[in-house]
Amino acid sequence: TISGLNLSGNEGYYTAPNGGGVSYLPGDVIDFTDFDLYPITLYIYDSYVDGCDAQEQFLLTIIKPLDCTLLMSPTNGETNVFTDTSLSWDLVEEATGYLLSVGTSVDNFDILDSIDVGNVSNYDLPENLPVSSQIYVSIVPYNNEQVAENCFLNMFTTYKGEVPPLFFTPNDDGDNDFWIVPDRFNRIKSIQIFDRYGKLLTALGGSLSSWDGTYNNNLMPSSDYWYLVSYKDGSSLKGHFSLVR
């Protein structure tokens, strides 16, 4: 916005000397797109009632507002995103760094809060994201002169954790004879099964993906058993289930 000190009220701002070129009045707003190149010379020209005039000039530079960027991976609105995902985005011309915020609600960046990640286009999160959660991501470009404004808030949803079954009935009737943990997204590395005393009965993984309720070819009794599911992203899940005969 054009303003000044010790002005008479009769002056105008011009792009050429002696009141020539494009004219602006005090209070007018000059937009970045008004001129192709910066800096430009503006002239303050004042014509007095007695026929005299005066002129001053100065250089004007308007900084182009920084563009915002969008999350490229995961994409905005994507679902079933793995919890160990990394974030990537498009680089913005003229930006020298980015402020990254990540949270589980629109107004709560409880995972990362305005972390300066530098002039990069990707970031590996320090911890796995929570399962079955909406994740909100803000990426704000900046440089030495300004910080981008009104940038878009991205959102994606992590995959739903698949819960191991609570019981199975290995009685050879063809119904629920095996204890099997769902793994639609191939996230499981291994599964260990223990009895109530902590003895390891079997380890599932590779070609062995289910338990038939035996140990050394002997039928295990009806009881509660414990499991430890280890995932490829380094996380794990502990719990127990029932064998019912």
C-alpha positions in Angstrom: 0.0 0.0 0.0 1.4 3.4 -1.0 1.9 5.8 1.9 4.4 8.5 2.9 5.4 11.2 5.4 5.3 15.0 5.1 3.2 15.0 2.0 0.9 17.8 0.9 -2.0 15.7 -0.2 -1.7 16.8 -3.9 1.0 14.4 -4.9 0.7 11.3 -6.9 2.9 8.3 -7.7 4.0 7.7 -11.3 6.1 5.3 -13.2 7.6 8.1 -15.4 9.0 11.5 -14.5 6.9 14.7 -14.3 3.6 12.9 -13.7 3.9 10.5 -16.6 3.2 6.8 -17.1 0.9 4.9 -14.8 -0.4 6.9 -11.8 -1.2 5.7 -8.3 -2.7 7.7 -5.4 -1.8 7.4 -1.7 -3.7 4.3 -0.4 -3.6 2.4 -3.7 -2.3 -1.1 -3.6 0.4 -2.2 -6.1 0.2 -5.9 -6.9 3.2 -8.0 -7.8 1.8 -8.7 -11.2 1.5 -5.0 -12.1 5.1 -5.0 -13.4 7.2 -7.6 -15.3 10.6 -6.7 -13.7 11.7 -5.4 -10.4 13.0 -3.2 -9.0 11.1 -0.3 -10.7 11.5 3.4 -10.2 8.5 5.3 -8.8 8.3 9.1 -8.9 6.5 11.1 -6.3 5.2 14.2 -8.2 3.6 17.1 -6.5 2.0 20.0 -8.3 1.4 23.1 -6.2 -1.4 25.7 -6.6 1.2 28.5 -7.4 2.4 26.6 -10.4 5.5 25.1 -8.8 6.1 21.4 -8.6 8.4 19.0 -6.9 9.5 15.5 -7.6 11.3 12.7 -5.7 12.0 9.1 -6.8 12.7 5.8 -5.2 13.2 2.2 -6.2 10.4 -0.2 -5.5 10.7 -4.0 -5.2 7.7 -6.2 -4.5 8.5 -9.8 -3.5 6.5 -12.5 -5.2 4.5 -14.5 -2.7 5.8 -18.0 -2.2 3.7 -20.8 -3.7 2.5 -23.6 -1.4 3.2 -27.2 -2.1 1.2 -30.4 -2.0 2.0 -33.7 -0.4 2.9 -36.1 -3.2 3.4 -39.3 -1.2 1.1 -40.4 0.4 -1.3 -38.4 -1.7 -4.0 -36.3 -0.2 -7.0 -38.4 0.7 -5.1 -41.7 0.3 -6.3 -44.6 2.5 -4.6 -47.8 3.9 -1.2 -46.0 4.2 1.5 -48.0 6.0 2.4 -46.7 9.4 6.1 -46.5 8.6 5.6 -44.3 5.5 7.8 -41.4 4.6 6.5 -38.0 3.4 7.4 -36.4 0.1 6.3 -33.2 -1.7 7.1 -31.0 -4.7 9.8 -28.4 -4.3 8.7 -24.8 -4.6 10.7 -22.3 -6.7 12.4 -19.6 -4.5 11.8 -21.6 -1.3 14.9 -22.3 0.8 13.2 -24.6 3.4 10.0 -26.1 4.7 8.2 -26.2 8.0 6.6 -29.6 8.5 3.7 -30.3 10.9 2.0 -33.7 11.4 -0.9 -34.5 13.7 -3.9 -36.6 14.3 -6.5 -33.8 14.1 -6.9 -30.6 12.1 -5.9 -28.4 15.1 -3.5 -30.7 16.9 -0.1 -31.4 15.5 0.8 -33.9 18.2 3.4 -35.8 16.1 5.5 -32.9 14.6 4.8 -29.2 15.2 6.4 -26.8 12.7 9.7 -28.7 12.4 12.2 -27.0 10.1 13.3 -29.8 7.8 15.5 -27.6 5.5 15.4 -27.5 1.7 14.4 -31.1 1.0 11.5 -32.7 -0.7 11.1 -35.8 1.6 11.2 -36.7 5.3 11.4 -39.9 7.2 9.2 -39.8 10.3 11.0 -40.6 13.5 8.3 -43.0 14.7 5.6 -45.1 13.1 2.2 -43.5 12.7 -0.8 -44.8 14.7 -2.9 -47.4 12.9 -6.3 -46.7 11.6 -5.9 -42.9 12.0 -6.5 -39.8 10.0 -3.2 -38.0 9.7 -3.0 -34.3 8.9 0.1 -32.8 7.2 1.1 -29.2 6.8 4.1 -28.3 4.6 4.9 -24.6 4.5 7.7 -23.2 2.3 9.8 -20.3 3.4 12.8 -18.3 2.4 14.9 -15.5 3.9 12.2 -12.9 3.1 8.9 -14.6 3.8 6.9 -17.6 4.8 4.1 -18.9 2.5 0.6 -18.2 3.6 -2.7 -20.1 3.5 -1.2 -23.4 2.6 -3.4 -26.4 2.1 -3.7 -29.0 4.8 -3.2 -32.6 3.5 -4.9 -35.6 5.0 -4.5 -39.4 4.6 -5.6 -42.5 6.6 -3.3 -45.2 7.9 -4.2 -48.9 7.4 -6.5 -50.6 9.9 -4.6 -52.9 12.2 -5.8 -56.5 11.7 -6.7 -58.1 15.1 -5.7 -61.7 15.7 -8.7 -64.0 16.3 -9.8 -64.4 19.9 -10.3 -68.2 19.7 -10.3 -71.2 17.5 -11.7 -74.7 17.7 -9.3 -77.4 16.3 -11.7 -80.3 16.2 -11.4 -81.3 12.5 -14.9 -80.2 11.6 -13.6 -77.9 8.9 -14.7 -74.8 10.7 -12.2 -72.5 12.5 -9.7 -75.4 12.9 -6.7 -73.1 12.6 -5.5 -70.0 14.4 -4.6 -67.5 11.6 -3.7 -63.9 11.8 -5.0 -61.8 8.8 -2.3 -60.1 6.9 -3.8 -58.4 3.8 -0.9 -56.0 3.3 1.9 -58.5 4.0 3.1 -56.6 7.0 3.8 -59.5 9.4 7.4 -60.7 9.8 6.8 -63.5 12.3 4.4 -64.8 15.0 5.4 -66.6 18.2 2.9 -68.5 20.3 3.4 -69.3 24.0 1.6 -71.3 26.6 0.5 -69.7 29.9 3.9 -70.4 31.4 5.8 -68.6 28.7 7.0 -71.7 26.9 7.5 -71.1 23.1 5.2 -73.6 21.3 5.7 -72.5 17.7 6.9 -69.7 15.5 4.8 -68.8 12.4 6.3 -67.3 9.3 7.3 -68.1 5.8 5.6 -71.4 4.7 4.0 -71.8 8.2 1.2 -69.3 8.5 -1.3 -70.9 10.9 -1.3 -73.0 14.1 -3.3 -76.2 14.4 -3.2 -76.4 18.2 -0.4 -79.0 18.5 3.1 -79.1 20.0 5.5 -81.8 18.9 2.5 -83.5 17.2 0.6 -83.6 20.5 -2.8 -82.0 21.0 -2.6 -79.0 23.3 -5.4 -78.7 25.8 -8.2 -76.1 25.9 -6.7 -73.1 27.5 -5.5 -69.5 26.9 -2.4 -69.0 24.8 -0.3 -65.9 24.2 1.1 -64.5 20.9 3.7 -62.0 19.9 3.2 -60.6 16.3 6.3 -58.9 14.9 5.8 -56.6 11.9 8.2 -55.7 9.2 8.2 -52.0 10.2 9.7 -52.9 13.6 6.4 -52.6 15.6 4.9 -55.6 17.5 1.6 -56.7 19.0 1.1 -58.9 22.1 -2.1 -60.5 23.2 -3.8 -63.8 24.0 -6.5 -66.1 22.6 -8.3 -69.3 23.5 -8.0 -72.8 22.2 -11.4 -74.5 22.6 -11.9 -78.2 22.0 
